[in-house]
């Protein structure tokens, strides 16, 4: 409900812009951090993106991440990073990134200058991104129940980017973890988001 109200407000403010929203099953939000100097990978499996453009010029980007969906493929680690020294999911269940300021370098490349709010801390963040039109894939089934993928005529966009964040700027990994000798303080965040036109009627 909170996301729906935010998205409707977003749509109202961008009445003359083309609105797009993320397709969850075709989008990924991953991160990498060093554990004892070796890179390990994690992900957020639930997040939503709303994006607006006017004449191919970005107008606004809104991202909301369900922090409880964080995972690193280990039950023990997954439980630990949801606790108070790390993401403190019980108190801060969501994170947001909002941008209304874009630096264009080409038709497909830009930097989104905005603010990331995570664990009660809001910091400015610039994220380089690329955006490209694509055809989405749809699933179909043959009489023998074999799944096949077919090209869809549905117009879609693919938004990709990568940015580095210092976890200590957002109070992630405090106490003994703040030293950074076991788990690094620099986190590389990478995302691929498929966007389709939003029906706000």
N, C-alpha and C positions, 0 to 999 in steps of 0.2 A: 504494500500500500504506500509506504514512504517513497519508494522508487517511482511508482505511478504518479503520485502528486508532483514529485520533482520533475518528472518527464513532461507532464502536462503544462507545468509552469514554463519549462524550457521551450515547449512548442508554442506557447502563447507569445513568448518574447521573440520568437523567430518566425512570425506569421508569414513573412514573405520569402522565407528560405525553404530549400528542400531538406526534409528531415529524414534521417537514416537511423536505424537501430541495429544492434548486434544480433547475430544468429548464434546462440550459445553452443550448438553442436558443431559449429565450424570455426570456433574461435578458441584461442589459447592465450593464457597469461602465465609465463614461466619466469623463474629467477634462478640465478646461480650465485653461490657464495663459496668461499674456500673453507674447508674443514681440515685442519691440520695440513694446510697448504695444498690440499687437493680440491679441485672444484667438484661440488655436488649440486644437484638440481632439485628445485622444488616448484610447486605450482599452486595457483588458486583456480579451483575448478568452477567457481560460480562468480560471475561478474557481468555487468551490463554497461553498454556504451550507447550514448545518444550523440549524434553528430549532425550539424547543419551546414549547408553551403548555399551560396547565392552566386550564380554564374561561375561555378567551379572554384569560387573563393571561399575557404573555410570561414565560418562565422562563430561557431561555438562547439566545444567538445565537453561532454560530461561523462565521467566514468565512476561507477560505484562497484566496489569489490566487497564480497562477503568474506570477511577475514576468517570465519570459522571453516571455510573450505580450503584453508592452507594445508598442504601436504608435502611430505618428503619421502614417501614410500617406506616409512618406518613407524609403526604404531607408537613406540616409545618417544621418538623425536616429535611426531605429530602432536602428541599430548603435551610434551614439554613446551613447545613453541606457542601453544595457546594460553600458557599460564602468565602470571603477572610480570615476570622479568622480561618476557618476550612480547607477544602481541596483546596479551590481556583481553582475550576475546570476550569474556563475560562483561567487561565494562565498555569495550570499544569494538563492537561487532562489525563495523563497516569502515571502509576508507574511501575517500573520493579524490578525484582529480578534476578540476574545472579550468578550462581555458577559453578566453574570449579574444586572445591576442595571438596572431599568427604571422610569422616571417616566411614569406614565400621565396623559394629559390628556383622553382620551376613549376610546371603544371602538376607535377606529381610529388614534389618534395617540399616540405615546410617544417618549421619548428613551432610547436605549440608552447607558448609561454603561459604558464598558469600556476595554480597552487595545489599541492598535495596535502591532504589532511589525513593523518594516520596516528592512531593512539593518542588522540587529543592534541596533537601538534600540527600546525599548519606552516608549511614552508614553500617558498617559490621553487618552481621546477620547470626547466625547459626540456622538452622532449622532441628530438628529431624524428620525423615520420615520413613515410611514403604512402601514397594512395593510388590505387589502380582500379579501373573497371574490370570486372570478371564475369564469367558465367558460372552460376552455382550448379552444383551436382545434386541430382535427386535420386532417390532409391526407387526401384521398381522390382517386381517379382514375376518370374516366369511361372507357367503352370506346374513345373516341377519344384517350385518354391525356392529357386536359386535367385539370390539377390544380384542385381546388376545396377550399375550407375549410368545414368543418362545425362546428357547436357540439358540444362534447363534454360528457357528463354527469360527467366527472371533476371532483371538487371540487378547487379550487386557491385559493391566496392570492397576492395581488400585494403585494410589499414594496417601497416606494419611499423614497428619502431623498436628502439632499444635505448636504455638510459641507465646510468649508474647512480646509485643512491647510497649515502652513508647511513647505515642503520642507526647509529648513535644520534643522528640529528632528529630521529623520531622516537628516541628512548626504547629502541628495540634491542633486547639483549643487554640488560643492565646487571648490576652486581658484579660477580666474578667474570661474567661473560663480556663485560665492557672492555676488557683489556685487548681482546682481539687476537690473542696468540693461538687460541684453539679454533674459534670461528671468526673469520675475517670480518672487518667492518664495512667493506665495500660490497654492495649487492648489485649485480647486473640484472636488470629487468628487461625482458623481451616479450613482445606480444604480436600476435597475428589475429586480426579481427575482421570477420566478414560482416558487412553492413548491407541491409536491404531497406527499401523505402518503408517509412513508417506510415501506418494508417491511423491518423489521430482523429478521424471523424467519428 
